[in-house]
Amino acid sequence: MESITAYTVSVIITLVILFIAAIIANVIKFEGGSKPRDPKIRKLWFWILCLLNPILIFLLGFFVFMPDGNVRVVKNYIAALSIGTVAGFFLYILLGFILSRLFTNGKLGHWF
C-alpha cells in the first residue's frame, strides 16, 4: 500500500510540474527580430522545472507522506519513493518531448 502512495505522489507531482512548465511557456511572449530570446527562456524554464521535479517528489514524499510503522514498512516506502522519483524524472522528460513534438509550431515546441 505504501508503494502505491509513493508512485501516485510521483505521477501527480510530475503532471503538476509539467502543467506549470506549460503555463510558463505560454506566458512568455513571442519576440520578433532576427535573434529572439524567447525560445531559450522557454527551454531554460522547462529544464529548471525538470531539475526541481525529482527534488519536490522526494521531499514531499519523504516529509508529508511518510508512513508510520516499523522499519520494514519505512524501508519499503523509501525504496518505492526512490524508484518513483526516478520514474517521475523520466516521465517529465518523456511527456515534455511528446508535447513539444505535438505542438512544434507553438510555444511548447521550443522545449527541445
N, C-alpha and C positions, 0 to 999 in steps of 0.2 A: 504494500500500500504506500509506503514512504517513497519508493522509487517512482511510482506514478505521479506523486506530487512533485518530485524533482523534475521529471520530464515535462510535466504540464507547465510548471513555472518557466522552464527554459523556452518552450514554444511560445507562450503568451508574451514574455518579455521580448523575445526576438521579433514577434509581429508588431508589438507596440513601438519598438525602436525603429523598425523598418517604416512604419507609418509616420513616425516623426521625421525620418530622413526624407520621405516623400513630401511631407508638408514643407520642410525647409527648402527642398529643391524647387518646389512650386512658388515659394515666396520670393526667391531670388529672381530679380528682373533680368530679362534679356538685355544685353548690351550690344550696341551697334559698333560699327567700325571694323577695321581690318584685324585687330587683335583683341577680341573681347575676353575679359577675365572671368565672366560668369560660369563657363563650364568648369574651370579649375576650382572655383569656390564650391560648386555643387559636388564635385568629386572629393574635395577635401572634407566637406561635412559628412559625406557618405562614409569615408574611411575613418573619420574621428568617431562616429557613432558605431562603426564596426568594431573598433577597439574598446569602446565603452560597453558594448553589448555583453561580452563574457564577464566583465567585471561586475556589472549590475546583476546578471544572472546568479553568479556565485555569492555575492554579498547578500542579496535578498533571500536566496535560498538558504544560506547559512544562518543569517541572523533573524529572519522573520518566520521561515517555515521549518526550522529545525525541530524534529520530533523529540518529545520527551520519552525516554525509555532507557533500556540498558545499553551497554557498549556495543553490542552486536547490531542493534537497530540503528544506532547512530553511525556506525561504520558503513553499513549498507546504504544508508541515506547519503553519506558523503561520497561514496563510490558512484552512486547514481547521479548525484549532483555534478560530479566532475565529468561524467560522460555526457550529461545533459548540457553542461557548459560548452563543451567542445562541439556537440551536435548543434547547439544554438548558434555558435560562431559560423559553422559551415552552412547552416540553413539561411542565415542572414546573407552570406555572400551568394549562395545559390539563388535565393529569391530576388536579391538585388540585380543579379546578372540577367535573370529571366525578365524582370520588369524593365531593365534598360534595353533589352533586345525587343521587347514588345512595343515600347514607346521610343523608338530610335529618333524620331523627329521631334519629340517633346523634351521637356526639361529633365525627365528621368533618364533619358538616353545618354546623358553626359556622365553617368556614374562610372562606366567602364570605358 
